[in-house]
Amino acid sequence: MIYISHRMEEVFEICDSYTVMRDGTFISSGSIQDVNLDKIIEYMVGRPMSQVFPEKKNKIGDVIMQVQDLHNDKEVRGISFDLRQGEVLGFAGLVGAGRSETLKAVFGSDKKAKGTVMINGKKASIHSPKDAIHNGLGFLPEDRKGEGLVTELSVVDNVVMAKPENAMVKGFFSAKRA
């Protein structure tokens, strides 16, 4: 039997031998008893486990986005935060805590009752996703299939949808530019 998987615990439980391929190329093969998880992953990714998540020293810069006293009509009440250049800002919470609604209000896909969004020190007028995109913002919804894609369209059409003007040449859609 041949078993193809990335579920490593199952591979070690049920397999007698292994073969690792990367980018369509044979990398290694042998008895599963002769390797450990770190070695298999090293074969799969092409570098030792110690380099899988190498420490990065990001220089945190100036504030590039500020949200002050954001409210919507329901879940979001008085949210303020700053985002600095080089920083990754995460929002966490239980379902219904308002994390998704906060970002939808910032992006303009949910109505903002009040609050200020500043981008690079200038007040941004964001009333719709089109306004947010014009201000350099992007949004990946929690439910990417239900809210982030038009499944009837191709991958190219979905990618181009946010800024269709980038795929236009003299008023016509250009597949090359998409």
DOKOLDO-681011 format. One record per residue (C-alpha): residue in three letters; x, y, z. Coordinates in Angstrom, 2 decimals, decimal comma. Example, Ala and Ser with C-alpha at 12.3 -4.5 7.8 and 13.67 -1.06 7.14 Angstrom:
% residues 2
<r><residu>ALA</residu><u>12,30</u><v>-4,50</v><w>7,80</w></r>
<r><residu>SER</residu><u>13,67</u><v>-1,06</v><w>7,14</w></r>
This chain:
% residues 178
<r><residu>MET</residu><u>0,00</u><v>0,00</v><w>0,00</w></r>
<r><residu>ILE</residu><u>1,20</u><v>3,54</v><w>-0,75</w></r>
<r><residu>TYR</residu><u>0,19</u><v>6,23</v><w>1,74</w></r>
<r><residu>ILE</residu><u>0,73</u><v>9,90</v><w>0,82</w></r>
<r><residu>SER</residu><u>0,45</u><v>12,37</v><w>3,68</w></r>
<r><residu>HIS</residu><u>1,79</u><v>15,39</v><w>5,53</w></r>
<r><residu>ARG</residu><u>0,35</u><v>14,02</v><w>8,78</w></r>
<r><residu>MET</residu><u>3,66</u><v>12,92</v><w>10,20</w></r>
<r><residu>GLU</residu><u>2,31</u><v>11,16</v><w>13,30</w></r>
<r><residu>GLU</residu><u>0,32</u><v>8,81</v><w>11,03</w></r>
<r><residu>VAL</residu><u>3,34</u><v>8,15</v><w>8,81</w></r>
<r><residu>PHE</residu><u>5,37</u><v>7,03</v><w>11,82</w></r>
<r><residu>GLU</residu><u>2,46</u><v>4,91</v><w>13,13</w></r>
<r><residu>ILE</residu><u>1,51</u><v>2,96</v><w>10,01</w></r>
<r><residu>CYS</residu><u>4,41</u><v>3,02</v><w>7,56</w></r>
<r><residu>ASP</residu><u>7,37</u><v>0,66</v><w>7,28</w></r>
<r><residu>SER</residu><u>9,31</u><v>2,76</v><w>4,81</w></r>
<r><residu>TYR</residu><u>9,31</u><v>6,32</v><w>3,54</w></r>
<r><residu>THR</residu><u>10,08</u><v>8,23</v><w>0,38</w></r>
<r><residu>VAL</residu><u>10,34</u><v>12,01</v><w>0,37</w></r>
<r><residu>MET</residu><u>9,86</u><v>14,02</v><w>-2,80</w></r>
<r><residu>ARG</residu><u>10,22</u><v>17,78</v><w>-3,09</w></r>
<r><residu>ASP</residu><u>9,15</u><v>19,76</v><w>-6,15</w></r>
<r><residu>GLY</residu><u>8,66</u><v>16,54</v><w>-8,10</w></r>
<r><residu>THR</residu><u>12,18</u><v>15,28</v><w>-7,34</w></r>
<r><residu>PHE</residu><u>13,23</u><v>12,24</v><w>-5,32</w></r>
<r><residu>ILE</residu><u>15,02</u><v>13,33</v><w>-2,12</w></r>
<r><residu>SER</residu><u>15,36</u><v>10,30</v><w>0,17</w></r>
<r><residu>SER</residu><u>13,98</u><v>6,85</v><w>0,90</w></r>
<r><residu>GLY</residu><u>14,49</u><v>4,22</v><w>3,57</w></r>
<r><residu>SER</residu><u>13,14</u><v>2,45</v><w>6,64</w></r>
<r><residu>ILE</residu><u>10,89</u><v>4,61</v><w>8,82</w></r>
<r><residu>GLN</residu><u>12,76</u><v>3,24</v><w>11,86</w></r>
<r><residu>ASP</residu><u>15,99</u><v>4,85</v><w>10,64</w></r>
<r><residu>VAL</residu><u>14,70</u><v>8,45</v><w>10,67</w></r>
<r><residu>ASN</residu><u>12,99</u><v>10,80</v><w>13,07</w></r>
<r><residu>LEU</residu><u>10,47</u><v>13,58</v><w>12,48</w></r>
<r><residu>ASP</residu><u>13,14</u><v>16,31</v><w>12,31</w></r>
<r><residu>LYS</residu><u>15,04</u><v>14,44</v><w>9,58</w></r>
<r><residu>ILE</residu><u>11,90</u><v>13,82</v><w>7,50</w></r>
<r><residu>ILE</residu><u>10,97</u><v>17,51</v><w>7,73</w></r>
<r><residu>GLU</residu><u>14,53</u><v>18,47</v><w>6,78</w></r>
<r><residu>TYR</residu><u>14,21</u><v>16,29</v><w>3,67</w></r>
<r><residu>MET</residu><u>10,80</u><v>17,85</v><w>2,90</w></r>
<r><residu>VAL</residu><u>11,77</u><v>21,51</v><w>3,25</w></r>
<r><residu>GLY</residu><u>15,44</u><v>21,32</v><w>2,29</w></r>
<r><residu>ARG</residu><u>16,93</u><v>22,74</v><w>5,51</w></r>
<r><residu>PRO</residu><u>17,41</u><v>21,61</v><w>9,12</w></r>
<r><residu>MET</residu><u>14,61</u><v>22,07</v><w>11,65</w></r>
<r><residu>SER</residu><u>16,67</u><v>24,70</v><w>13,46</w></r>
<r><residu>GLN</residu><u>16,19</u><v>26,89</v><w>10,37</w></r>
<r><residu>VAL</residu><u>12,44</u><v>26,31</v><w>9,94</w></r>
<r><residu>PHE</residu><u>11,63</u><v>29,40</v><w>11,98</w></r>
<r><residu>PRO</residu><u>14,89</u><v>31,33</v><w>12,10</w></r>
<r><residu>GLU</residu><u>14,83</u><v>34,27</v><w>14,47</w></r>
<r><residu>LYS</residu><u>14,19</u><v>37,51</v><w>12,66</w></r>
<r><residu>LYS</residu><u>14,98</u><v>40,92</v><w>14,02</w></r>
<r><residu>ASN</residu><u>12,46</u><v>43,27</v><w>12,46</w></r>
<r><residu>LYS</residu><u>13,08</u><v>46,94</v><w>12,92</w></r>
<r><residu>ILE</residu><u>9,86</u><v>48,39</v><w>14,27</w></r>
<r><residu>GLY</residu><u>9,38</u><v>51,82</v><w>12,75</w></r>
<r><residu>ASP</residu><u>6,98</u><v>54,71</v><w>12,93</w></r>
<r><residu>VAL</residu><u>3,21</u><v>54,41</v><w>13,31</w></r>
<r><residu>ILE</residu><u>1,73</u><v>53,90</v><w>9,84</w></r>
<r><residu>MET</residu><u>-1,89</u><v>53,33</v><w>10,86</w></r>
<r><residu>GLN</residu><u>-3,91</u><v>54,53</v><w>13,82</w></r>
<r><residu>VAL</residu><u>-7,46</u><v>53,61</v><w>14,70</w></r>
<r><residu>GLN</residu><u>-9,05</u><v>55,75</v><w>17,40</w></r>
<r><residu>ASP</residu><u>-12,32</u><v>55,23</v><w>19,30</w></r>
<r><residu>LEU</residu><u>-13,86</u><v>52,91</v><w>16,68</w></r>
<r><residu>HIS</residu><u>-17,51</u><v>51,94</v><w>17,16</w></r>
<r><residu>ASN</residu><u>-20,05</u><v>50,09</v><w>15,07</w></r>
<r><residu>ASP</residu><u>-23,70</u><v>49,70</v><w>16,00</w></r>
<r><residu>LYS</residu><u>-23,20</u><v>46,41</v><w>17,91</w></r>
<r><residu>GLU</residu><u>-20,01</u><v>44,56</v><w>18,88</w></r>
<r><residu>VAL</residu><u>-17,31</u><v>47,21</v><w>18,51</w></r>
<r><residu>ARG</residu><u>-17,15</u><v>49,86</v><w>21,23</w></r>
<r><residu>GLY</residu><u>-14,24</u><v>52,24</v><w>21,71</w></r>
<r><residu>ILE</residu><u>-11,46</u><v>50,27</v><w>19,97</w></r>
<r><residu>SER</residu><u>-8,14</u><v>52,06</v><w>19,48</w></r>
<r><residu>PHE</residu><u>-4,82</u><v>50,69</v><w>18,22</w></r>
<r><residu>ASP</residu><u>-1,63</u><v>51,66</v><w>16,42</w></r>
<r><residu>LEU</residu><u>0,21</u><v>49,69</v><w>13,74</w></r>
<r><residu>ARG</residu><u>3,91</u><v>50,38</v><w>13,22</w></r>
<r><residu>GLN</residu><u>6,01</u><v>49,73</v><w>10,14</w></r>
<r><residu>GLY</residu><u>7,58</u><v>46,26</v><w>10,33</w></r>
<r><residu>GLU</residu><u>5,08</u><v>45,10</v><w>12,94</w></r>
<r><residu>VAL</residu><u>2,57</u><v>42,28</v><w>12,69</w></r>
<r><residu>LEU</residu><u>-0,55</u><v>43,11</v><w>14,69</w></r>
<r><residu>GLY</residu><u>-2,93</u><v>40,29</v><w>15,57</w></r>
<r><residu>PHE</residu><u>-6,48</u><v>40,30</v><w>16,91</w></r>
<r><residu>ALA</residu><u>-7,66</u><v>37,33</v><w>18,95</w></r>
<r><residu>GLY</residu><u>-10,84</u><v>36,46</v><w>20,79</w></r>
<r><residu>LEU</residu><u>-13,79</u><v>34,14</v><w>20,94</w></r>
<r><residu>VAL</residu><u>-16,46</u><v>34,08</v><w>18,26</w></r>
<r><residu>GLY</residu><u>-18,68</u><v>37,10</v><w>18,85</w></r>
<r><residu>ALA</residu><u>-16,02</u><v>39,11</v><w>20,70</w></r>
<r><residu>GLY</residu><u>-15,85</u><v>41,66</v><w>17,88</w></r>
<r><residu>ARG</residu><u>-12,42</u><v>41,00</v><w>16,36</w></r>
<r><residu>SER</residu><u>-13,71</u><v>40,36</v><w>12,82</w></r>
<r><residu>GLU</residu><u>-16,27</u><v>43,16</v><w>13,11</w></r>
<r><residu>THR</residu><u>-13,52</u><v>45,59</v><w>14,19</w></r>
<r><residu>LEU</residu><u>-11,48</u><v>44,92</v><w>11,07</w></r>
<r><residu>LYS</residu><u>-14,56</u><v>44,94</v><w>8,83</w></r>
<r><residu>ALA</residu><u>-15,43</u><v>48,39</v><w>10,20</w></r>
<r><residu>VAL</residu><u>-11,86</u><v>49,62</v><w>9,54</w></r>
<r><residu>PHE</residu><u>-12,01</u><v>48,19</v><w>6,00</w></r>
<r><residu>GLY</residu><u>-15,43</u><v>49,69</v><w>5,28</w></r>
<r><residu>SER</residu><u>-17,28</u><v>46,44</v><w>4,66</w></r>
<r><residu>ASP</residu><u>-19,28</u><v>46,95</v><w>7,90</w></r>
<r><residu>LYS</residu><u>-20,75</u><v>50,31</v><w>8,81</w></r>
<r><residu>LYS</residu><u>-18,65</u><v>52,38</v><w>11,19</w></r>
<r><residu>ALA</residu><u>-20,79</u><v>54,39</v><w>13,61</w></r>
<r><residu>LYS</residu><u>-17,84</u><v>56,53</v><w>14,72</w></r>
<r><residu>GLY</residu><u>-14,09</u><v>56,54</v><w>14,97</w></r>
<r><residu>THR</residu><u>-11,03</u><v>57,77</v><w>13,12</w></r>
<r><residu>VAL</residu><u>-8,63</u><v>55,88</v><w>10,86</w></r>
<r><residu>MET</residu><u>-5,30</u><v>57,57</v><w>10,17</w></r>
<r><residu>ILE</residu><u>-2,88</u><v>56,23</v><w>7,54</w></r>
<r><residu>ASN</residu><u>0,61</u><v>57,69</v><w>7,54</w></r>
<r><residu>GLY</residu><u>-0,59</u><v>60,58</v><w>9,71</w></r>
<r><residu>LYS</residu><u>-3,49</u><v>61,55</v><w>7,44</w></r>
<r><residu>LYS</residu><u>-7,16</u><v>60,97</v><w>8,16</w></r>
<r><residu>ALA</residu><u>-8,50</u><v>58,29</v><w>5,82</w></r>
<r><residu>SER</residu><u>-12,09</u><v>58,55</v><w>4,63</w></r>
<r><residu>ILE</residu><u>-13,14</u><v>54,90</v><w>4,44</w></r>
<r><residu>HIS</residu><u>-16,83</u><v>54,19</v><w>3,85</w></r>
<r><residu>SER</residu><u>-16,48</u><v>51,13</v><w>1,60</w></r>
<r><residu>PRO</residu><u>-13,94</u><v>48,44</v><w>0,69</w></r>
<r><residu>LYS</residu><u>-13,17</u><v>50,45</v><w>-2,46</w></r>
<r><residu>ASP</residu><u>-12,14</u><v>53,39</v><w>-0,25</w></r>
<r><residu>ALA</residu><u>-9,98</u><v>51,08</v><w>1,88</w></r>
<r><residu>ILE</residu><u>-8,23</u><v>49,63</v><w>-1,18</w></r>
<r><residu>HIS</residu><u>-7,65</u><v>53,16</v><w>-2,49</w></r>
<r><residu>ASN</residu><u>-5,96</u><v>53,92</v><w>0,86</w></r>
<r><residu>GLY</residu><u>-3,66</u><v>50,90</v><w>0,48</w></r>
<r><residu>LEU</residu><u>-5,51</u><v>48,48</v><w>2,77</w></r>
<r><residu>GLY</residu><u>-6,29</u><v>44,84</v><w>2,07</w></r>
<r><residu>PHE</residu><u>-8,56</u><v>42,45</v><w>3,93</w></r>
<r><residu>LEU</residu><u>-8,59</u><v>38,65</v><w>4,22</w></r>
<r><residu>PRO</residu><u>-11,87</u><v>37,65</v><w>5,85</w></r>
<r><residu>GLU</residu><u>-12,12</u><v>34,91</v><w>8,44</w></r>
<r><residu>ASP</residu><u>-14,44</u><v>32,95</v><w>6,12</w></r>
<r><residu>ARG</residu><u>-12,31</u><v>33,23</v><w>2,99</w></r>
<r><residu>LYS</residu><u>-14,48</u><v>30,91</v><w>0,89</w></r>
<r><residu>GLY</residu><u>-17,78</u><v>32,52</v><w>1,87</w></r>
<r><residu>GLU</residu><u>-16,69</u><v>36,19</v><w>2,01</w></r>
<r><residu>GLY</residu><u>-13,37</u><v>36,40</v><w>0,15</w></r>
<r><residu>LEU</residu><u>-14,00</u><v>34,61</v><w>-3,13</w></r>
<r><residu>VAL</residu><u>-16,48</u><v>34,52</v><w>-5,96</w></r>
<r><residu>THR</residu><u>-16,30</u><v>30,77</v><w>-6,45</w></r>
<r><residu>GLU</residu><u>-17,97</u><v>30,91</v><w>-9,87</w></r>
<r><residu>LEU</residu><u>-15,00</u><v>32,92</v><w>-11,19</w></r>
<r><residu>SER</residu><u>-11,46</u><v>31,79</v><w>-11,99</w></r>
<r><residu>VAL</residu><u>-8,47</u><v>32,31</v><w>-9,70</w></r>
<r><residu>VAL</residu><u>-7,21</u><v>35,06</v><w>-12,04</w></r>
<r><residu>ASP</residu><u>-10,56</u><v>36,88</v><w>-11,92</w></r>
<r><residu>ASN</residu><u>-10,65</u><v>36,65</v><w>-8,10</w></r>
<r><residu>VAL</residu><u>-7,10</u><v>38,01</v><w>-7,79</w></r>
<r><residu>VAL</residu><u>-7,75</u><v>40,88</v><w>-10,19</w></r>
<r><residu>MET</residu><u>-11,12</u><v>41,78</v><w>-8,65</w></r>
<r><residu>ALA</residu><u>-9,65</u><v>44,03</v><w>-5,93</w></r>
<r><residu>LYS</residu><u>-7,91</u><v>46,32</v><w>-8,42</w></r>
<r><residu>PRO</residu><u>-9,20</u><v>45,56</v><w>-11,90</w></r>
<r><residu>GLU</residu><u>-7,59</u><v>48,72</v><w>-13,29</w></r>
<r><residu>ASN</residu><u>-4,20</u><v>47,00</v><w>-12,85</w></r>
<r><residu>ALA</residu><u>-5,25</u><v>44,45</v><w>-15,46</w></r>
<r><residu>MET</residu><u>-6,48</u><v>46,98</v><w>-18,01</w></r>
<r><residu>VAL</residu><u>-4,68</u><v>48,22</v><w>-21,11</w></r>
<r><residu>LYS</residu><u>-6,38</u><v>51,06</v><w>-23,01</w></r>
<r><residu>GLY</residu><u>-9,73</u><v>50,16</v><w>-21,47</w></r>
<r><residu>PHE</residu><u>-9,54</u><v>46,41</v><w>-22,22</w></r>
<r><residu>PHE</residu><u>-8,82</u><v>43,51</v><w>-19,89</w></r>
<r><residu>SER</residu><u>-5,33</u><v>42,09</v><w>-20,44</w></r>
<r><residu>ALA</residu><u>-4,74</u><v>38,50</v><w>-19,30</w></r>
<r><residu>LYS</residu><u>-1,00</u><v>39,23</v><w>-19,41</w></r>
<r><residu>ARG</residu><u>-1,35</u><v>42,01</v><w>-16,82</w></r>
<r><residu>ALA</residu><u>-3,77</u><v>40,04</v><w>-14,61</w></r>
